[in-house]
């Protein structure tokens, strides 16, 4: 009987219906992919496009980046279904975007801010970029 108790002590029980989490996700204590949304946007081209992006980036938790896949709004917001420990409360019924997500290279490997071709987290950063991109950027407020 003592031997049986010793064996049971070494068994790690997981909660009922807990999803199997791969090794990489289990090391990601911040659940990074479940704490933000990367929304692809049309490539901004005009002064008006960038002026609109200045308005968006002026809101808390909104960043803008460009990588090999295009331009994205990066919105810091926690998924309502994320439980303590990074477990998904609706894992079996999660949306397709979550099911199709691959973590082969994700923010656990390197933050978007370090890997993106362009990354803007403040109005000032994007405004400075626009000053360089558009010769007449500072004159956009003047009447025609």
C-alpha positions as CSV (number, residue, x, y, z in Angstrom):
1,X,0.0,0.0,0.0
2,X,2.9,2.4,0.7
3,X,4.2,1.8,-2.8
4,X,0.9,2.6,-4.4
5,X,0.7,5.9,-2.5
6,X,4.2,6.9,-3.7
7,X,3.2,6.3,-7.3
8,X,0.1,8.4,-6.9
9,X,2.1,11.3,-5.5
10,X,4.2,11.5,-8.7
11,X,1.2,11.6,-11.0
12,X,0.4,15.1,-12.2
13,X,-3.3,15.6,-12.7
14,X,-4.6,18.1,-15.2
15,X,-8.0,19.6,-14.8
16,X,-10.9,17.9,-16.6
17,X,-11.3,19.1,-20.2
18,X,-8.0,21.0,-20.0
19,X,-6.4,21.3,-23.5
20,X,-3.1,19.8,-24.3
21,X,-0.7,22.7,-24.6
22,X,2.4,22.3,-26.7
23,X,5.8,22.9,-25.0
24,X,6.3,26.4,-26.5
25,X,2.9,27.7,-25.3
26,X,3.4,26.2,-21.9
27,X,6.6,28.3,-21.5
28,X,4.8,31.5,-22.5
29,X,3.6,32.8,-19.2
30,X,2.1,36.0,-20.7
31,X,-0.2,34.3,-23.2
32,X,1.0,37.0,-25.7
33,X,-1.1,35.8,-28.6
34,X,-4.3,36.0,-26.5
35,X,-3.6,39.5,-25.3
36,X,-3.6,41.4,-28.5
37,X,-5.2,41.5,-31.9
38,X,-3.2,42.0,-35.1
39,X,-5.7,43.4,-37.6
40,X,-4.5,43.6,-41.2
41,X,-5.3,46.9,-42.9
42,X,-5.0,48.3,-46.4
43,X,-1.6,49.6,-47.2
44,X,-1.6,53.3,-46.3
45,X,-0.5,55.5,-49.3
46,X,-1.9,59.0,-49.0
47,X,-1.5,61.7,-46.5
48,X,-5.2,61.2,-45.6
49,X,-4.5,57.5,-44.9
50,X,-1.7,58.3,-42.5
51,X,-3.6,61.1,-40.9
52,X,-6.3,58.5,-40.1
53,X,-3.7,56.2,-38.7
54,X,-2.5,59.0,-36.4
55,X,-6.0,59.2,-34.9
56,X,-6.0,55.4,-34.4
57,X,-2.6,55.2,-32.8
58,X,-3.6,58.1,-30.4
59,X,-5.7,55.6,-28.5
60,X,-4.3,53.5,-25.6
61,X,-3.1,50.1,-26.6
62,X,-3.1,50.7,-30.3
63,X,0.2,50.3,-32.3
64,X,0.9,50.1,-36.0
65,X,3.4,47.9,-37.8
66,X,4.5,46.8,-41.2
67,X,6.1,43.4,-41.9
68,X,6.5,41.1,-44.8
69,X,2.7,40.4,-44.8
70,X,1.7,44.0,-45.0
71,X,0.4,46.7,-42.6
72,X,-1.4,45.9,-39.3
73,X,-3.0,47.5,-36.3
74,X,-1.7,45.9,-33.2
75,X,-4.4,46.3,-30.4
76,X,-3.5,45.3,-26.9
77,X,-6.6,43.7,-25.5
78,X,-7.0,40.5,-23.4
79,X,-9.3,37.8,-24.8
80,X,-12.4,37.4,-22.5
81,X,-11.9,33.6,-22.5
82,X,-8.3,33.5,-21.2
83,X,-8.1,31.9,-17.8
84,X,-5.4,32.1,-15.2
85,X,-2.3,30.2,-16.4
86,X,-3.0,30.9,-20.1
87,X,-5.8,28.3,-20.6
88,X,-8.6,28.9,-23.0
89,X,-12.0,28.6,-21.4
90,X,-13.6,27.8,-24.7
91,X,-10.8,25.7,-26.3
92,X,-13.2,23.1,-27.8
93,X,-15.4,25.9,-29.3
94,X,-12.7,28.5,-30.1
95,X,-12.9,30.4,-33.4
96,X,-11.2,29.2,-36.5
97,X,-8.6,32.0,-36.3
98,X,-7.5,30.5,-33.0
99,X,-7.5,27.0,-34.4
100,X,-5.5,27.9,-37.4
101,X,-2.9,30.0,-35.5
102,X,0.6,28.6,-35.6
103,X,3.2,29.4,-33.1
104,X,6.1,28.3,-35.3
105,X,7.4,31.9,-35.0
106,X,5.5,34.1,-32.6
107,X,6.0,36.9,-30.1
108,X,7.4,34.4,-27.6
109,X,10.4,34.2,-30.0
110,X,10.7,37.9,-30.5
111,X,8.3,40.9,-30.0
112,X,6.7,42.4,-33.0
113,X,8.3,45.7,-32.1
114,X,11.7,44.2,-32.7
115,X,11.0,42.1,-35.8
116,X,8.7,44.3,-37.9
117,X,10.1,46.4,-40.7
118,X,8.3,49.4,-39.2
119,X,6.7,49.7,-35.8
120,X,4.9,52.8,-34.3
121,X,3.6,52.9,-30.8
122,X,3.0,56.7,-30.4
123,X,1.6,59.6,-32.4
124,X,5.0,61.2,-32.3
125,X,6.8,58.2,-33.9
126,X,4.3,58.0,-36.8
127,X,4.2,61.8,-37.2
128,X,8.0,61.8,-37.6
129,X,7.8,59.0,-40.2
130,X,5.2,61.0,-42.1
131,X,7.3,64.1,-42.1
132,X,10.1,62.2,-43.9
133,X,7.7,60.4,-46.2
134,X,5.6,63.4,-47.4
135,X,7.3,66.7,-48.3
136,X,4.1,68.6,-47.6
137,X,3.1,66.7,-44.4
138,X,3.2,69.7,-42.1
139,X,1.1,71.8,-44.6
140,X,-1.8,69.3,-44.6
141,X,-3.8,71.5,-42.3
142,X,-3.6,74.7,-44.4
143,X,-6.6,75.6,-46.5
144,X,-6.2,75.0,-50.2
